[in-house]
Amino acid sequence: MAAPTAPPTAWETEAMSTEPAPRAKVLWIARLEYRFHTWRERRARARGLTPRVSAYPGYGGEDWVRVLGRVLIVPPVRARRRGRQRGEDAGVRGWRSFAAVPVGYARVTVTVDGVTHEVVADRGGVIDTVLPARLQPGWQPLSMSVEGSASFETRVFVVGADVRFGVVSDVDDTVMVTALPRPLVAAWNSFVLNEHARQPVPGMAVLLERLLRDHPGSPVIYLSTGAWNVAPTLQRFLRRHLFPPGALLLTDWGPTHDRWFRSGRAHKEENLRRLAREFPTVKWMLIGDDGQHDDALYTAFASEKPDHVAAVAIRRLSSAEAVLAGGRTAVDDHSAAEVPWLTGDDGAALLDRLAEIGVVDRDPDAVGGPA
């Protein structure tokens, strides 16, 4: 493709200005991880295996879309299991997502609205890029392929120019009951093969649906510190328990260029600030729980950018859940946030509080029970 001659658009200029400068030194463990995965990739290719793309739901604006996915070489599926996988369920499941080999710096073909683009995955095979596209508001399709493989279809939610409300929700202990000590949360979420083994937080699916019903056209962003490997399982869980579809913003496990482990809090902070930049007229309904850092994180963001926050809803963990989660991290004083702040034990309680402050309409026929 020939290089464009037109001047960069506003989102391109901002992306270039906010991209971090390359660092001279890379942590040795990061180099070691990359060499290990390169060795695994060579072995997999020698066995005749080829890369494929797992594409994840993204979002976008009037003239751009944020495309998300990952390039992997996936272990072969047993014949008796092959027939069970359809559509998005054909994505990487459970332990197989971690047995899969990430293909670093793979060249991926992305087709949006009939226009083909070539993008490059990062060192861990993750695709997270912004592409120009003029699409109608709502869910719109796109496809990705790598090295001539079959295209993987996914969707992006395009936010209309007149939308002024959006939802950002945590996942663990907010929409999904974790009920495990924090050191085991990642393993549970990653290696459980069947989403039927997990339970939703009572009333939370109803809460999110009511928010969308009262604010048509609003985007939903599921912002989690979970690994991209669990994205297919998370999507199935959300569909099964009738949660509204939304973009997934997860993270990649392993070392970075300057850290042994990625910071989950930094991941959430960066994406909240990014959403504020990308949608300057949208106010976000922030939903989380008091078992991790959501309370402190939302307090800081609401204090920094009160014009971008409609309200904050924090689910209170039960005593048993709080013990397993390592205690509560709630910030007692929210006066500095200057936005409505409410708490409740489940989705029904939070829905009642939101109705009291006018974020959702009162509905005497609505039942805030389990999804």
C-alpha positions in Angstrom: 0.0 0.0 0.0 1.3 3.4 -0.8 2.0 5.8 2.0 -0.8 8.4 2.6 0.0 11.9 1.5 -2.8 13.6 3.5 -1.9 15.3 6.7 -2.6 13.2 9.9 -6.1 13.4 11.4 -6.7 14.6 15.0 -6.7 11.1 16.4 -3.5 10.3 14.5 -1.7 13.4 15.8 -2.8 12.6 19.4 -1.7 8.9 19.1 1.7 10.0 17.8 2.1 12.6 20.6 1.1 10.2 23.4 3.1 7.2 22.2 5.9 6.5 24.7 9.4 7.0 23.5 11.5 3.9 23.0 13.8 3.0 25.9 17.4 2.1 25.4 17.5 -0.7 28.0 15.1 -3.7 28.0 14.8 -5.8 31.1 16.6 -9.1 30.7 13.6 -11.1 31.6 11.6 -9.5 28.8 14.3 -10.4 26.3 14.4 -14.0 27.7 10.6 -14.3 27.4 10.7 -13.2 23.8 13.5 -15.6 22.9 11.6 -18.4 24.6 8.4 -17.7 22.6 10.5 -17.4 19.4 11.9 -20.9 20.1 8.4 -22.2 20.7 7.2 -20.6 17.5 10.0 -22.3 15.5 9.1 -25.7 17.0 5.4 -25.2 16.3 6.0 -24.2 12.7 8.3 -27.2 12.2 5.3 -29.3 13.2 3.3 -27.7 10.4 1.2 -25.4 12.7 0.4 -22.0 11.5 -0.7 -18.7 13.2 -4.3 -17.6 13.6 -5.9 -14.4 14.9 -8.2 -14.2 17.9 -10.0 -10.9 17.4 -11.8 -9.2 20.3 -14.6 -6.6 20.5 -13.3 -3.0 20.2 -14.8 0.4 20.0 -14.5 3.6 17.9 -15.7 7.1 17.1 -17.0 8.8 14.0 -13.8 8.4 11.9 -11.7 5.8 13.7 -11.9 2.4 15.4 -9.7 0.8 18.0 -8.9 -2.8 16.8 -8.0 -5.5 19.4 -6.8 -9.0 18.9 -3.9 -11.4 19.3 -1.9 -13.7 17.0 -1.3 -17.2 18.3 -0.3 -20.6 17.2 -2.9 -22.8 18.8 -2.5 -26.4 19.8 -4.5 -28.8 17.7 -8.1 -29.5 18.8 -9.1 -33.1 19.3 -11.6 -34.3 16.6 -14.4 -34.9 19.2 -14.1 -31.3 20.4 -13.8 -29.7 17.0 -17.5 -29.8 16.3 -18.4 -28.0 19.5 -16.8 -24.7 18.5 -18.7 -22.2 16.5 -18.2 -18.4 15.8 -16.5 -16.7 18.7 -16.4 -20.0 20.6 -13.8 -21.1 18.2 -11.4 -18.8 20.0 -8.8 -20.1 22.3 -10.3 -21.8 25.4 -9.1 -22.3 28.9 -5.7 -23.9 29.3 -5.3 -24.0 25.5 -5.0 -20.2 25.5 -1.8 -20.5 27.6 -0.5 -23.5 25.7 -0.8 -21.4 22.6 2.3 -19.7 21.3 2.1 -15.9 20.8 3.6 -14.8 17.5 5.4 -11.5 18.1 5.5 -8.8 15.4 3.2 -10.7 13.1 1.8 -8.8 10.1 -2.0 -8.8 10.3 -4.5 -7.9 7.6 -7.5 -6.0 9.0 -10.5 -5.3 6.9 -12.9 -2.5 8.0 -15.8 -1.3 5.9 -14.3 -2.9 2.8 -10.9 -1.2 3.3 -7.8 -3.4 4.0 -5.1 -2.3 6.4 -1.9 -4.1 7.4 -0.9 -3.8 11.1 1.9 -5.3 13.2 1.4 -7.1 16.5 3.6 -6.3 19.4 6.2 -8.6 21.0 3.5 -10.7 22.7 1.4 -11.0 19.6 -1.2 -8.4 20.8 -2.9 -6.2 18.3 -4.1 -2.9 19.7 -4.2 -0.2 17.1 -6.4 2.7 15.8 -7.5 2.7 12.2 -9.4 5.3 10.2 -12.9 4.3 9.3 -16.3 6.0 8.8 -18.9 3.7 10.2 -22.5 4.2 11.4 -23.0 4.3 15.2 -23.6 0.9 16.9 -22.0 -2.5 16.4 -20.1 -2.9 13.1 -18.2 -5.9 11.8 -14.5 -6.2 10.9 -12.2 -9.1 10.1 -8.6 -10.0 10.7 -6.3 -12.6 9.1 -2.6 -13.5 9.3 -0.4 -15.3 6.7 -3.4 -16.1 4.5 -5.4 -17.8 7.3 -9.1 -17.8 7.3 -10.5 -14.4 8.5 -11.7 -14.1 12.1 -14.8 -12.0 12.4 -15.4 -9.6 15.3 -17.2 -6.3 16.0 -16.5 -2.8 17.1 -19.0 -0.5 18.8 -19.0 2.9 17.2 -20.0 5.7 19.5 -22.3 8.3 17.9 -21.4 12.0 18.0 -24.5 12.7 20.1 -23.8 10.2 22.8 -23.0 11.7 26.2 -23.0 8.6 28.5 -21.0 5.5 28.7 -20.3 2.6 31.1 -16.9 1.3 32.3 -17.2 -1.9 34.4 -14.6 -4.0 36.2 -15.0 -7.8 35.9 -13.7 -9.9 38.8 -16.0 -9.5 41.9 -18.0 -6.9 40.0 -19.8 -8.8 37.3 -18.3 -12.2 38.1 -18.2 -13.8 41.6 -14.5 -14.8 42.1 -14.6 -16.0 45.8 -11.0 -17.0 45.7 -7.8 -15.7 47.4 -6.2 -13.2 45.1 -3.1 -15.4 44.3 -5.5 -17.9 42.8 -7.8 -15.6 40.9 -5.6 -15.4 37.8 -5.3 -19.2 37.7 -9.0 -19.8 38.1 -10.0 -17.3 35.5 -7.4 -18.6 33.1 -7.7 -22.4 33.4 -11.4 -23.1 34.1 -12.5 -24.6 30.8 -16.2 -24.0 31.2 -17.9 -20.7 32.0 -20.8 -22.7 33.5 -18.6 -23.1 36.6 -18.7 -19.4 37.3 -21.5 -17.3 38.8 -22.5 -13.7 38.1 -22.9 -11.1 40.7 -26.6 -11.0 41.4 -28.5 -8.2 39.7 -25.5 -6.8 37.8 -26.6 -7.8 34.4 -30.0 -6.1 35.0 -28.2 -3.0 36.2 -26.1 -2.7 33.0 -29.1 -3.4 30.8 -31.1 -0.7 32.6 -28.3 1.8 32.1 -28.3 1.1 28.4 -32.1 1.2 28.2 -32.2 4.6 29.7 -29.1 5.8 27.8 -29.5 4.4 24.2 -26.4 4.2 22.1 -24.0 4.2 25.1 -20.9 2.1 24.9 -20.0 -0.5 27.5 -16.3 -1.1 28.3 -15.3 -4.1 30.3 -12.0 -3.0 31.8 -10.1 -5.7 33.6 -6.6 -6.7 34.8 -7.3 -10.2 33.4 -5.1 -11.6 30.6 -6.1 -11.5 26.9 -5.9 -15.3 27.0 -9.2 -15.4 28.9 -11.1 -13.1 26.5 -13.0 -15.9 24.7 -14.1 -17.5 28.0 -15.1 -14.1 29.3 -17.2 -13.4 26.2 -19.1 -16.7 26.6 -19.7 -16.0 30.3 -21.1 -12.5 29.6 -23.4 -13.9 26.8 -24.6 -16.8 28.9 -25.6 -14.6 31.8 -27.2 -11.9 29.6 -24.7 -9.1 30.2 -24.8 -6.5 27.4 -22.0 -6.9 24.8 -19.1 -4.5 25.2 -15.6 -3.9 24.2 -12.9 -5.8 26.2 -9.9 -4.0 27.5 -7.7 -6.7 29.1 -3.9 -6.9 29.5 -1.0 -9.1 28.5 0.7 -11.1 31.2 4.5 -11.3 31.6 7.3 -8.8 31.9 7.5 -5.4 30.2 10.6 -3.6 29.0 11.2 -2.2 32.5 9.1 -4.3 34.9 9.0 -8.0 36.0 5.2 -7.9 35.9 2.6 -5.5 34.3 0.8 -3.2 36.6 -2.9 -3.9 36.7 -3.6 -0.5 38.2 -1.5 1.3 35.6 -3.4 -0.6 32.9 -6.7 0.7 34.2 -5.5 4.3 34.8 -4.1 4.5 31.2 -7.3 3.3 29.6 -9.5 5.6 31.7 -7.5 8.6 30.6 -7.5 7.4 27.0 -11.3 7.1 27.0 -11.5 10.6 28.4 -9.3 11.9 25.5 -11.1 9.9 22.8 -14.6 10.9 23.9 -14.3 14.3 25.4 -18.1 14.8 25.6 -18.9 11.5 27.2 -19.5 11.1 30.9 -18.7 7.6 32.2 -20.5 5.5 34.7 -17.7 3.8 36.6 -18.6 0.4 38.2 -16.2 -1.6 40.4 -15.8 -3.3 43.8 -14.1 -2.6 47.1 -11.9 -5.7 47.1 -9.1 -4.4 44.9 -8.1 -0.9 43.8 -11.2 0.2 42.0 -12.3 2.6 44.8 -9.0 4.4 45.0 -8.5 4.4 41.2 -12.0 5.8 40.5 -11.5 8.4 43.3 -8.3 9.6 41.7 -9.8 9.7 38.1 -13.0 11.4 39.2 -11.0 14.0 41.1 -8.7 14.6 38.1 -11.5 14.6 35.5 -14.9 15.2 37.1 -16.4 16.4 33.8 -15.8 12.9 32.4 -17.6 11.0 35.3 -21.4 10.6 35.6 -21.2 8.6 38.8 -19.3 5.9 40.6 -20.9 2.6 41.8 -18.9 0.3 44.1 -20.1 -3.1 44.9 -19.4 -4.0 48.6 -17.9 -7.5 49.0 -19.3 -9.8 51.7 -17.1 -10.4 54.7 -16.0 -13.7 53.4 -15.3 -12.3 49.9 -13.3 -9.4 51.5 -11.2 -11.9 53.5 -10.4 -13.9 50.4 -9.7 -10.7 48.4 -7.1 -9.6 51.0 -9.3 -7.0 52.7 -11.1 -3.9 51.5 -9.3 -1.0 49.9 -12.1 1.5 50.1 -11.4 5.2 50.3 -13.6 6.7 53.0 -13.6 10.3 51.9 -15.0 10.8 48.4 -15.8 14.5 48.8 -12.9 15.5 46.6 -14.4 13.6 43.6 -17.3 16.0 43.1 -19.4 13.3 41.5 -22.2 11.1 42.8 -20.7 8.1 44.7 -22.8 5.1 45.8 -22.3 1.6 47.2 -24.3 -1.5 47.4 -24.1 -5.3 48.0 -25.2 -6.3 44.5 -26.7 -5.0 41.3 -30.2 -4.5 42.7 -28.9 -2.3 45.5 -26.8 -0.2 43.2 -29.7 0.1 40.8 -31.9 1.5 43.5 -29.2 4.1 44.4 -28.8 5.1 40.8 -32.6 5.6 40.5 -32.5 7.8 43.6 -29.9 10.2 42.0 -31.5 10.1 38.6 -28.9 8.2 36.6 -31.6 5.7 35.7 -35.4 6.2 35.6 -37.5 4.6 38.4 -39.2 1.5 37.1 -41.7 -0.1 39.5 -41.9 -3.2 37.2 -38.1 -3.8 37.1 -36.7 -6.6 39.2 -33.1 -6.2 40.2 -32.5 -9.9 40.8 -29.8 -12.2 39.4 -29.2 -12.3 35.7 
